[in-house]
Amino acid sequence: MTPDRFFALLLALQTRRDPVTTTDLAAETGVSVRTVLRDLRWLQDAGFPVLVERGRWGGVTLLPGGALDTARLTPAERDQLALHGLDDRQRHQLGAAADGRRAREKVAAGAAGAAGPLLPLSAVVTTDSRPWFWSGAQGLEPSALVGDVRRGVRLRIRYRRAAEADPTWQLVDPYGMLAKAGRWYLVADRSGTPRLYSLERLTDWRPTAAPRRLRPGVSLADAVAELTNGWETSADLRIHGLLAARHAERAQRILGSRVTVHRPGEGPAPTPGPDQVALTLSCRNLEEVRQLLPFGADLLITSPPEARTRLRELAAEVVAQYAEPDPGDGATDPTYPPPS
């Protein structure tokens, strides 16, 4: 949500006592109804008492206590209110921690005075977007790059792809930057095709004098949705198997949307046993069968045959790795294991 739309939407709600339709809100803010619904959910998540009632007699209402005094906010602080979803560490990486903190303090102070006995959401909810066991930031700092991105010019970036040993120079048209799961990415078009560039592998860049050339009507949010949706839903290979039921929740936690744990009677053949569940793993290539190794003998791949063969090869490599005892592990010491 842009700062202008954020305040326009709040103003449209604050100036009405009766419910207003999403169609009217869309007309006033100059966006689609779908965008208005997404913005309303953002306001609700941010703690504003927005009531959305569906149906013929429904509408959108801002309940008492939801007014925001915008006079005390600087332009930079308004910008920070629109930049949601970042924690303090990520704002610091962008060099904008102070503006974000002041904006949240002003909003929280106004909300606390109007909400009566209710504690502000900012006092009872915190966020941490870093992955578990995260080792810390690596590669290029986002604050170093964001200035040239905000200038709206084309960039020459020196980038090393995962399969390449050495980085190469590329000319890109940047939409902006994405913070996802503790990592930063540059979102840009290359020859009209959207790309995600991890800052961990971006080694250098040069701004050009030419303005960026983006696809008409495509925003940063649109480009991110196009990239992430395609990444998560693309699957050239589906691997089916039977998993011990006690590991079903663990599989969903580790593999996320890539795995489907089927309900009884809905999965592919063969039918799972009484203590098993049927699952399907969506993969882009055969090598991703490696993701199933942590489940060991509690998982049986049923199809396709090439997935069974590849996992058998991987298992054989693990067995061969430990076939010869390491003299340093005590296995050849006659006193090992020590007497109890």
DOMIPA-634426 format. One record per residue (C-alpha): residue in three letters; z, y, x; residue number from 1; chain. Coordinates in steps of 0.02 Angstrom, whole numbers, plus 50000, padded with zeros to 5 digits. Each point is the difference from the previous one (the first is absolute). Layout:
DOMIPA-634426
{r: ALA	w: Z	v: Y	u: X	k: NUM	c: A}
...
END
This chain:
DOMIPA-634426
{r: MET	w: 50000	v: 50000	u: 50000	k: 1	c: A}
{r: THR	w: 49951	v: 50169	u: 50071	k: 2	c: A}
{r: PRO	w: 50128	v: 50143	u: 50000	k: 3	c: A}
{r: ASP	w: 49896	v: 50101	u: 49876	k: 4	c: A}
{r: ARG	w: 49990	v: 49854	u: 49878	k: 5	c: A}
{r: PHE	w: 50185	v: 49962	u: 50023	k: 6	c: A}
{r: PHE	w: 50053	v: 50174	u: 49945	k: 7	c: A}
{r: ALA	w: 49864	v: 50017	u: 49868	k: 8	c: A}
{r: LEU	w: 50057	v: 49839	u: 49918	k: 9	c: A}
{r: LEU	w: 50183	v: 50052	u: 50002	k: 10	c: A}
{r: LEU	w: 49957	v: 50172	u: 49931	k: 11	c: A}
{r: ALA	w: 49896	v: 49924	u: 49859	k: 12	c: A}
{r: LEU	w: 50148	v: 49891	u: 49950	k: 13	c: A}
{r: GLN	w: 50133	v: 50135	u: 50019	k: 14	c: A}
{r: THR	w: 49910	v: 50123	u: 49885	k: 15	c: A}
{r: ARG	w: 49995	v: 49880	u: 49852	k: 16	c: A}
{r: ARG	w: 50136	v: 49942	u: 49884	k: 17	c: A}
{r: ASP	w: 49891	v: 49873	u: 49909	k: 18	c: A}
{r: PRO	w: 49921	v: 49849	u: 50083	k: 19	c: A}
{r: VAL	w: 49831	v: 50031	u: 50081	k: 20	c: A}
{r: THR	w: 49862	v: 49872	u: 50012	k: 21	c: A}
{r: THR	w: 49937	v: 49934	u: 50166	k: 22	c: A}
{r: THR	w: 49826	v: 50061	u: 49950	k: 23	c: A}
{r: ASP	w: 50064	v: 50179	u: 49988	k: 24	c: A}
{r: LEU	w: 50091	v: 49983	u: 50166	k: 25	c: A}
{r: ALA	w: 49841	v: 49935	u: 50081	k: 26	c: A}
{r: ALA	w: 49902	v: 50149	u: 49935	k: 27	c: A}
{r: GLU	w: 50130	v: 50124	u: 50063	k: 28	c: A}
{r: THR	w: 50014	v: 49924	u: 50174	k: 29	c: A}
{r: GLY	w: 49816	v: 49961	u: 50021	k: 30	c: A}
{r: VAL	w: 50017	v: 49814	u: 50032	k: 31	c: A}
{r: SER	w: 49973	v: 49838	u: 49904	k: 32	c: A}
{r: VAL	w: 50123	v: 49924	u: 49877	k: 33	c: A}
{r: ARG	w: 50024	v: 49855	u: 50121	k: 34	c: A}
{r: THR	w: 50051	v: 50121	u: 50137	k: 35	c: A}
{r: VAL	w: 50121	v: 50088	u: 49882	k: 36	c: A}
{r: LEU	w: 50083	v: 49833	u: 49957	k: 37	c: A}
{r: ARG	w: 50018	v: 49962	u: 50187	k: 38	c: A}
{r: ASP	w: 50074	v: 50174	u: 50030	k: 39	c: A}
{r: LEU	w: 50123	v: 49978	u: 49856	k: 40	c: A}
{r: ARG	w: 50061	v: 49837	u: 50077	k: 41	c: A}
{r: TRP	w: 50024	v: 50092	u: 50164	k: 42	c: A}
{r: LEU	w: 50106	v: 50133	u: 49913	k: 43	c: A}
{r: GLN	w: 50105	v: 49865	u: 49918	k: 44	c: A}
{r: ASP	w: 50024	v: 49912	u: 50166	k: 45	c: A}
{r: ALA	w: 50050	v: 50166	u: 50079	k: 46	c: A}
{r: GLY	w: 50140	v: 50021	u: 49872	k: 47	c: A}
{r: PHE	w: 49923	v: 50122	u: 49876	k: 48	c: A}
{r: PRO	w: 50050	v: 49955	u: 49820	k: 49	c: A}
{r: VAL	w: 49823	v: 49976	u: 49936	k: 50	c: A}
{r: LEU	w: 49988	v: 49902	u: 49836	k: 51	c: A}
{r: VAL	w: 49833	v: 49917	u: 49963	k: 52	c: A}
{r: GLU	w: 49980	v: 49930	u: 49823	k: 53	c: A}
{r: ARG	w: 49842	v: 49903	u: 49959	k: 54	c: A}
{r: GLY	w: 49916	v: 49985	u: 49833	k: 55	c: A}
{r: ARG	w: 49922	v: 50114	u: 49871	k: 56	c: A}
{r: TRP	w: 50152	v: 50113	u: 49987	k: 57	c: A}
{r: GLY	w: 50051	v: 49988	u: 50181	k: 58	c: A}
{r: GLY	w: 49982	v: 50120	u: 50145	k: 59	c: A}
{r: VAL	w: 50083	v: 50063	u: 50158	k: 60	c: A}
{r: THR	w: 50162	v: 50099	u: 50000	k: 61	c: A}
{r: LEU	w: 50104	v: 50074	u: 50140	k: 62	c: A}
{r: LEU	w: 50179	v: 49976	u: 49946	k: 63	c: A}
{r: PRO	w: 50133	v: 50135	u: 50028	k: 64	c: A}
{r: GLY	w: 50058	v: 50006	u: 50179	k: 65	c: A}
{r: GLY	w: 49827	v: 49972	u: 50070	k: 66	c: A}
{r: ALA	w: 49955	v: 50180	u: 50044	k: 67	c: A}
{r: LEU	w: 49961	v: 50038	u: 50182	k: 68	c: A}
{r: ASP	w: 50027	v: 50173	u: 50074	k: 69	c: A}
{r: THR	w: 49846	v: 50018	u: 50109	k: 70	c: A}
{r: ALA	w: 50036	v: 50179	u: 50054	k: 71	c: A}
{r: ARG	w: 50115	v: 49941	u: 50139	k: 72	c: A}
{r: LEU	w: 49871	v: 49883	u: 50078	k: 73	c: A}
{r: THR	w: 49886	v: 50053	u: 50141	k: 74	c: A}
{r: PRO	w: 49817	v: 49940	u: 50002	k: 75	c: A}
{r: ALA	w: 50043	v: 49874	u: 50136	k: 76	c: A}
{r: GLU	w: 50146	v: 49934	u: 49895	k: 77	c: A}
{r: ARG	w: 49888	v: 49984	u: 49847	k: 78	c: A}
{r: ASP	w: 49878	v: 49901	u: 50108	k: 79	c: A}
{r: GLN	w: 50140	v: 49884	u: 50051	k: 80	c: A}
{r: LEU	w: 50048	v: 49965	u: 49819	k: 81	c: A}
{r: ALA	w: 49824	v: 49938	u: 49970	k: 82	c: A}
{r: LEU	w: 50006	v: 49891	u: 50157	k: 83	c: A}
{r: HIS	w: 50107	v: 49861	u: 49927	k: 84	c: A}
{r: GLY	w: 50037	v: 49824	u: 50063	k: 85	c: A}
{r: LEU	w: 50043	v: 50046	u: 50180	k: 86	c: A}
{r: ASP	w: 50172	v: 49977	u: 50075	k: 87	c: A}
{r: ASP	w: 50083	v: 50125	u: 50117	k: 88	c: A}
{r: ARG	w: 49938	v: 49909	u: 50155	k: 89	c: A}
{r: GLN	w: 49819	v: 50009	u: 49942	k: 90	c: A}
{r: ARG	w: 50017	v: 50183	u: 49953	k: 91	c: A}
{r: HIS	w: 50069	v: 50031	u: 50175	k: 92	c: A}
{r: GLN	w: 49848	v: 49911	u: 50073	k: 93	c: A}
{r: LEU	w: 49891	v: 50125	u: 49907	k: 94	c: A}
{r: GLY	w: 50106	v: 50146	u: 50062	k: 95	c: A}
{r: ALA	w: 50047	v: 50045	u: 49820	k: 96	c: A}
{r: ALA	w: 50178	v: 49933	u: 49984	k: 97	c: A}
{r: ALA	w: 50082	v: 50170	u: 49981	k: 98	c: A}
{r: ASP	w: 49887	v: 50058	u: 49856	k: 99	c: A}
{r: GLY	w: 50021	v: 49834	u: 49910	k: 100	c: A}
{r: ARG	w: 50189	v: 50003	u: 50017	k: 101	c: A}
{r: ARG	w: 50014	v: 50179	u: 49936	k: 102	c: A}
{r: ALA	w: 49885	v: 49965	u: 49852	k: 103	c: A}
{r: ARG	w: 50100	v: 49846	u: 49949	k: 104	c: A}
{r: GLU	w: 50164	v: 50093	u: 50018	k: 105	c: A}
{r: LYS	w: 49940	v: 50141	u: 49887	k: 106	c: A}
{r: VAL	w: 49934	v: 49880	u: 49869	k: 107	c: A}
{r: ALA	w: 50158	v: 49895	u: 50007	k: 108	c: A}
{r: ALA	w: 50110	v: 50154	u: 49983	k: 109	c: A}
{r: GLY	w: 49906	v: 50057	u: 49846	k: 110	c: A}
{r: ALA	w: 50003	v: 49827	u: 49923	k: 111	c: A}
{r: ALA	w: 50186	v: 49978	u: 50032	k: 112	c: A}
{r: GLY	w: 50040	v: 50163	u: 49910	k: 113	c: A}
{r: ALA	w: 49898	v: 49953	u: 49846	k: 114	c: A}
{r: ALA	w: 50042	v: 49816	u: 49986	k: 115	c: A}
{r: GLY	w: 50183	v: 50018	u: 49958	k: 116	c: A}
{r: PRO	w: 50103	v: 49849	u: 50050	k: 117	c: A}
{r: LEU	w: 49850	v: 49901	u: 50065	k: 118	c: A}
{r: LEU	w: 49979	v: 49985	u: 50187	k: 119	c: A}
{r: PRO	w: 49828	v: 50048	u: 50064	k: 120	c: A}
{r: LEU	w: 49885	v: 49855	u: 50041	k: 121	c: A}
{r: SER	w: 49989	v: 50059	u: 50180	k: 122	c: A}
{r: ALA	w: 50187	v: 49964	u: 50017	k: 123	c: A}
{r: VAL	w: 49989	v: 49821	u: 49940	k: 124	c: A}
{r: VAL	w: 49827	v: 49942	u: 50059	k: 125	c: A}
{r: THR	w: 49935	v: 49989	u: 50178	k: 126	c: A}
{r: THR	w: 49840	v: 49931	u: 50074	k: 127	c: A}
{r: ASP	w: 49951	v: 49915	u: 50162	k: 128	c: A}
{r: SER	w: 49816	v: 49958	u: 50015	k: 129	c: A}
{r: ARG	w: 50016	v: 49914	u: 50170	k: 130	c: A}
{r: PRO	w: 49964	v: 49813	u: 50004	k: 131	c: A}
{r: TRP	w: 50142	v: 49882	u: 50041	k: 132	c: A}
{r: PHE	w: 50027	v: 49973	u: 50187	k: 133	c: A}
{r: TRP	w: 49889	v: 50149	u: 50038	k: 134	c: A}
{r: SER	w: 49998	v: 50038	u: 50187	k: 135	c: A}
{r: GLY	w: 49965	v: 50186	u: 49984	k: 136	c: A}
{r: ALA	w: 49850	v: 50115	u: 50006	k: 137	c: A}
{r: GLN	w: 49861	v: 49960	u: 50123	k: 138	c: A}
{r: GLY	w: 49840	v: 50087	u: 50047	k: 139	c: A}
{r: LEU	w: 49949	v: 50174	u: 49945	k: 140	c: A}
{r: GLU	w: 50129	v: 50110	u: 49911	k: 141	c: A}
{r: PRO	w: 49936	v: 50060	u: 49830	k: 142	c: A}
{r: SER	w: 50062	v: 50178	u: 50035	k: 143	c: A}
{r: ALA	w: 49876	v: 50011	u: 50145	k: 144	c: A}
{r: LEU	w: 49851	v: 49960	u: 49888	k: 145	c: A}
{r: VAL	w: 50046	v: 50076	u: 49832	k: 146	c: A}
{r: GLY	w: 49958	v: 50179	u: 50054	k: 147	c: A}
{r: ASP	w: 49817	v: 49959	u: 50034	k: 148	c: A}
{r: VAL	w: 49992	v: 49895	u: 49841	k: 149	c: A}
{r: ARG	w: 50061	v: 50150	u: 49899	k: 150	c: A}
{r: ARG	w: 49862	v: 50108	u: 50074	k: 151	c: A}
{r: GLY	w: 49874	v: 49897	u: 49901	k: 152	c: A}
{r: VAL	w: 49880	v: 49968	u: 50144	k: 153	c: A}
{r: ARG	w: 49912	v: 49844	u: 50063	k: 154	c: A}
{r: LEU	w: 50090	v: 49905	u: 50138	k: 155	c: A}
{r: ARG	w: 49943	v: 49897	u: 50147	k: 156	c: A}
{r: ILE	w: 50130	v: 49865	u: 50023	k: 157	c: A}
{r: ARG	w: 50022	v: 49873	u: 50139	k: 158	c: A}
{r: TYR	w: 50053	v: 49841	u: 49910	k: 159	c: A}
{r: ARG	w: 50030	v: 49820	u: 50050	k: 160	c: A}
{r: ARG	w: 49965	v: 49874	u: 49864	k: 161	c: A}
{r: ALA	w: 50108	v: 49843	u: 49992	k: 162	c: A}
{r: ALA	w: 49860	v: 49888	u: 50064	k: 163	c: A}
{r: GLU	w: 49948	v: 50117	u: 50141	k: 164	c: A}
{r: ALA	w: 50071	v: 50012	u: 50175	k: 165	c: A}
{r: ASP	w: 49952	v: 50182	u: 50030	k: 166	c: A}
{r: PRO	w: 50000	v: 50151	u: 49884	k: 167	c: A}
{r: THR	w: 49838	v: 50087	u: 49950	k: 168	c: A}
{r: TRP	w: 49960	v: 50175	u: 49937	k: 169	c: A}
{r: GLN	w: 49956	v: 50023	u: 49816	k: 170	c: A}
{r: LEU	w: 49955	v: 50149	u: 49893	k: 171	c: A}
{r: VAL	w: 50099	v: 50003	u: 49836	k: 172	c: A}
{r: ASP	w: 50030	v: 50112	u: 49849	k: 173	c: A}
{r: PRO	w: 50188	v: 49999	u: 49965	k: 174	c: A}
{r: TYR	w: 50073	v: 50003	u: 49825	k: 175	c: A}
{r: GLY	w: 50179	v: 50003	u: 50065	k: 176	c: A}
{r: MET	w: 50140	v: 49887	u: 50056	k: 177	c: A}
{r: LEU	w: 50090	v: 49853	u: 49921	k: 178	c: A}
{r: ALA	w: 50177	v: 49938	u: 50034	k: 179	c: A}
{r: LYS	w: 50010	v: 49819	u: 49946	k: 180	c: A}
{r: ALA	w: 50134	v: 49870	u: 50040	k: 181	c: A}
{r: GLY	w: 50068	v: 50098	u: 50147	k: 182	c: A}
{r: ARG	w: 49831	v: 50033	u: 50081	k: 183	c: A}
{r: TRP	w: 49883	v: 50149	u: 50001	k: 184	c: A}
{r: TYR	w: 49813	v: 49994	u: 49969	k: 185	c: A}
{r: LEU	w: 49858	v: 50125	u: 50006	k: 186	c: A}
{r: VAL	w: 49894	v: 49986	u: 49842	k: 187	c: A}
{r: ALA	w: 49821	v: 50050	u: 50035	k: 188	c: A}
{r: ASP	w: 49818	v: 49966	u: 49960	k: 189	c: A}
{r: ARG	w: 49889	v: 49933	u: 50137	k: 190	c: A}
{r: SER	w: 49816	v: 50018	u: 49954	k: 191	c: A}
{r: GLY	w: 50052	v: 50017	u: 49818	k: 192	c: A}
{r: THR	w: 50108	v: 49843	u: 50000	k: 193	c: A}
{r: PRO	w: 50191	v: 50016	u: 49982	k: 194	c: A}
{r: ARG	w: 50107	v: 49934	u: 50143	k: 195	c: A}
{r: LEU	w: 50184	v: 49984	u: 50045	k: 196	c: A}
{r: TYR	w: 50039	v: 50040	u: 50181	k: 197	c: A}
{r: SER	w: 50173	v: 49949	u: 50062	k: 198	c: A}
{r: LEU	w: 50078	v: 50135	u: 50108	k: 199	c: A}
{r: GLU	w: 50069	v: 49861	u: 50110	k: 200	c: A}
{r: ARG	w: 49822	v: 49967	u: 50061	k: 201	c: A}
{r: LEU	w: 49934	v: 50178	u: 49996	k: 202	c: A}
{r: THR	w: 50009	v: 50054	u: 50183	k: 203	c: A}
{r: ASP	w: 49916	v: 50171	u: 49997	k: 204	c: A}
{r: TRP	w: 49905	v: 50121	u: 49888	k: 205	c: A}
{r: ARG	w: 49897	v: 50159	u: 50008	k: 206	c: A}
{r: PRO	w: 49977	v: 50122	u: 49854	k: 207	c: A}
{r: THR	w: 49822	v: 50063	u: 49974	k: 208	c: A}
{r: ALA	w: 49942	v: 50167	u: 49934	k: 209	c: A}
{r: ALA	w: 49912	v: 49919	u: 49851	k: 210	c: A}
{r: PRO	w: 50087	v: 49987	u: 49831	k: 211	c: A}
{r: ARG	w: 50038	v: 49826	u: 49937	k: 212	c: A}
{r: ARG	w: 49870	v: 49918	u: 49886	k: 213	c: A}
{r: LEU	w: 50090	v: 49903	u: 49865	k: 214	c: A}
{r: ARG	w: 49923	v: 49903	u: 49857	k: 215	c: A}
{r: PRO	w: 49989	v: 50113	u: 49846	k: 216	c: A}
{r: GLY	w: 50146	v: 49984	u: 49881	k: 217	c: A}
{r: VAL	w: 50101	v: 49884	u: 50113	k: 218	c: A}
{r: SER	w: 50178	v: 50056	u: 50041	k: 219	c: A}
{r: LEU	w: 50122	v: 49931	u: 50128	k: 220	c: A}
{r: ALA	w: 50087	v: 49900	u: 49863	k: 221	c: A}
{r: ASP	w: 49833	v: 49929	u: 49942	k: 222	c: A}
{r: ALA	w: 49952	v: 49947	u: 50177	k: 223	c: A}
{r: VAL	w: 50170	v: 49918	u: 50029	k: 224	c: A}
{r: ALA	w: 49989	v: 49906	u: 49835	k: 225	c: A}
{r: GLU	w: 49824	v: 49941	u: 50042	k: 226	c: A}
{r: LEU	w: 50054	v: 49938	u: 50171	k: 227	c: A}
{r: THR	w: 50165	v: 49918	u: 49956	k: 228	c: A}
{r: ASN	w: 49940	v: 49920	u: 49839	k: 229	c: A}
{r: GLY	w: 49851	v: 49926	u: 50089	k: 230	c: A}
{r: TRP	w: 50108	v: 49938	u: 50142	k: 231	c: A}
{r: GLU	w: 50126	v: 49914	u: 49886	k: 232	c: A}
{r: THR	w: 49878	v: 49925	u: 49876	k: 233	c: A}
{r: SER	w: 49859	v: 49945	u: 50116	k: 234	c: A}
{r: ALA	w: 50003	v: 49812	u: 50023	k: 235	c: A}
{r: ASP	w: 49857	v: 49891	u: 50061	k: 236	c: A}
{r: LEU	w: 50109	v: 49844	u: 50006	k: 237	c: A}
{r: ARG	w: 50133	v: 49929	u: 49884	k: 238	c: A}
{r: ILE	w: 50119	v: 49868	u: 50067	k: 239	c: A}
{r: HIS	w: 50091	v: 49890	u: 49875	k: 240	c: A}
{r: GLY	w: 50156	v: 49900	u: 50034	k: 241	c: A}
{r: LEU	w: 50164	v: 49925	u: 49939	k: 242	c: A}
{r: LEU	w: 50161	v: 50080	u: 50059	k: 243	c: A}
{r: ALA	w: 50181	v: 49946	u: 49984	k: 244	c: A}
{r: ALA	w: 50066	v: 50100	u: 49852	k: 245	c: A}
{r: ARG	w: 50150	v: 50064	u: 50097	k: 246	c: A}
{r: HIS	w: 49881	v: 50100	u: 50111	k: 247	c: A}
{r: ALA	w: 49899	v: 50081	u: 49860	k: 248	c: A}
{r: GLU	w: 50097	v: 50165	u: 50004	k: 249	c: A}
{r: ARG	w: 49992	v: 50004	u: 50191	k: 250	c: A}
{r: ALA	w: 49811	v: 49975	u: 49995	k: 251	c: A}
{r: GLN	w: 49978	v: 50145	u: 49880	k: 252	c: A}
{r: ARG	w: 50112	v: 50110	u: 50106	k: 253	c: A}
{r: ILE	w: 49907	v: 49961	u: 50162	k: 254	c: A}
{r: LEU	w: 49821	v: 49993	u: 49936	k: 255	c: A}
{r: GLY	w: 50012	v: 50130	u: 49861	k: 256	c: A}
{r: SER	w: 49848	v: 50023	u: 49889	k: 257	c: A}
{r: ARG	w: 49897	v: 49881	u: 50107	k: 258	c: A}
{r: VAL	w: 50088	v: 49849	u: 49924	k: 259	c: A}
{r: THR	w: 50003	v: 49942	u: 49819	k: 260	c: A}
{r: VAL	w: 50135	v: 49878	u: 49947	k: 261	c: A}
{r: HIS	w: 49932	v: 49915	u: 49845	k: 262	c: A}
{r: ARG	w: 50098	v: 49959	u: 49844	k: 263	c: A}
{r: PRO	w: 50016	v: 49816	u: 49953	k: 264	c: A}
{r: GLY	w: 49834	v: 49935	u: 49934	k: 265	c: A}
{r: GLU	w: 49899	v: 50152	u: 50057	k: 266	c: A}
{r: GLY	w: 49965	v: 49962	u: 50182	k: 267	c: A}
{r: PRO	w: 49854	v: 49902	u: 50073	k: 268	c: A}
{r: ALA	w: 50008	v: 49812	u: 50020	k: 269	c: A}
{r: PRO	w: 50096	v: 49901	u: 50054	k: 270	c: A}
{r: THR	w: 50150	v: 50026	u: 49887	k: 271	c: A}
{r: PRO	w: 50157	v: 50045	u: 50099	k: 272	c: A}
{r: GLY	w: 50150	v: 49884	u: 50002	k: 273	c: A}
{r: PRO	w: 50166	v: 50038	u: 49915	k: 274	c: A}
{r: ASP	w: 50065	v: 50097	u: 50151	k: 275	c: A}
{r: GLN	w: 49836	v: 50085	u: 50045	k: 276	c: A}
{r: VAL	w: 49896	v: 50150	u: 49947	k: 277	c: A}
{r: ALA	w: 49813	v: 50027	u: 50016	k: 278	c: A}
{r: LEU	w: 49945	v: 50154	u: 50098	k: 279	c: A}
{r: THR	w: 49840	v: 50086	u: 50051	k: 280	c: A}
{r: LEU	w: 49982	v: 50109	u: 50155	k: 281	c: A}
{r: SER	w: 49858	v: 50127	u: 50002	k: 282	c: A}
{r: CYS	w: 49927	v: 50022	u: 50175	k: 283	c: A}
{r: ARG	w: 49860	v: 50097	u: 50081	k: 284	c: A}
{r: ASN	w: 49965	v: 49862	u: 50126	k: 285	c: A}
{r: LEU	w: 50056	v: 49825	u: 50048	k: 286	c: A}
{r: GLU	w: 50115	v: 50058	u: 50141	k: 287	c: A}
{r: GLU	w: 50119	v: 50077	u: 49873	k: 288	c: A}
{r: VAL	w: 50058	v: 49823	u: 49960	k: 289	c: A}
{r: ARG	w: 50122	v: 50035	u: 50143	k: 290	c: A}
{r: GLN	w: 50106	v: 50095	u: 49875	k: 291	c: A}
{r: LEU	w: 50050	v: 49832	u: 49924	k: 292	c: A}
{r: LEU	w: 50070	v: 49926	u: 50161	k: 293	c: A}
{r: PRO	w: 50178	v: 50064	u: 49968	k: 294	c: A}
{r: PHE	w: 50016	v: 49882	u: 49852	k: 295	c: A}
{r: GLY	w: 49972	v: 49845	u: 50108	k: 296	c: A}
{r: ALA	w: 50011	v: 49833	u: 49911	k: 297	c: A}
{r: ASP	w: 50058	v: 50083	u: 49839	k: 298	c: A}
{r: LEU	w: 49820	v: 50052	u: 49966	k: 299	c: A}
{r: LEU	w: 49850	v: 49886	u: 49970	k: 300	c: A}
{r: ILE	w: 49828	v: 50081	u: 50000	k: 301	c: A}
{r: THR	w: 49890	v: 49913	u: 49871	k: 302	c: A}
{r: SER	w: 49837	v: 50098	u: 50022	k: 303	c: A}
{r: PRO	w: 49882	v: 50047	u: 50072	k: 304	c: A}
{r: PRO	w: 49978	v: 49864	u: 50132	k: 305	c: A}
{r: GLU	w: 49964	v: 50123	u: 50140	k: 306	c: A}
{r: ALA	w: 50169	v: 50084	u: 49970	k: 307	c: A}
{r: ARG	w: 50087	v: 49831	u: 50016	k: 308	c: A}
{r: THR	w: 49905	v: 49966	u: 50160	k: 309	c: A}
{r: ARG	w: 50040	v: 50169	u: 50077	k: 310	c: A}
{r: LEU	w: 50186	v: 49988	u: 49959	k: 311	c: A}
{r: ARG	w: 50003	v: 49825	u: 50075	k: 312	c: A}
{r: GLU	w: 49923	v: 50071	u: 50159	k: 313	c: A}
{r: LEU	w: 50127	v: 50139	u: 50007	k: 314	c: A}
{r: ALA	w: 50143	v: 49878	u: 49974	k: 315	c: A}
{r: ALA	w: 49932	v: 49891	u: 50141	k: 316	c: A}
{r: GLU	w: 49998	v: 50151	u: 50115	k: 317	c: A}
{r: VAL	w: 50184	v: 50032	u: 49962	k: 318	c: A}
{r: VAL	w: 50044	v: 49817	u: 50032	k: 319	c: A}
{r: ALA	w: 49904	v: 50003	u: 50165	k: 320	c: A}
{r: GLN	w: 50093	v: 50156	u: 50051	k: 321	c: A}
{r: TYR	w: 50165	v: 49906	u: 49994	k: 322	c: A}
{r: ALA	w: 49940	v: 49826	u: 50045	k: 323	c: A}
{r: GLU	w: 50065	v: 50011	u: 50179	k: 324	c: A}
{r: PRO	w: 50185	v: 50041	u: 50016	k: 325	c: A}
{r: ASP	w: 50044	v: 50156	u: 50095	k: 326	c: A}
{r: PRO	w: 50110	v: 49956	u: 50148	k: 327	c: A}
{r: GLY	w: 50097	v: 50158	u: 49969	k: 328	c: A}
{r: ASP	w: 50050	v: 49956	u: 49822	k: 329	c: A}
{r: GLY	w: 50123	v: 49863	u: 50049	k: 330	c: A}
{r: ALA	w: 49899	v: 49858	u: 49924	k: 331	c: A}
{r: THR	w: 49995	v: 49904	u: 50166	k: 332	c: A}
{r: ASP	w: 50183	v: 50029	u: 50042	k: 333	c: A}
{r: PRO	w: 50098	v: 49838	u: 49972	k: 334	c: A}
{r: THR	w: 50148	v: 50104	u: 49945	k: 335	c: A}
{r: TYR	w: 49898	v: 50083	u: 49861	k: 336	c: A}
{r: PRO	w: 50053	v: 50019	u: 49864	k: 337	c: A}
{r: PRO	w: 50178	v: 50035	u: 50056	k: 338	c: A}
{r: PRO	w: 50133	v: 49883	u: 49932	k: 339	c: A}
{r: SER	w: 50083	v: 50059	u: 49840	k: 340	c: A}
END
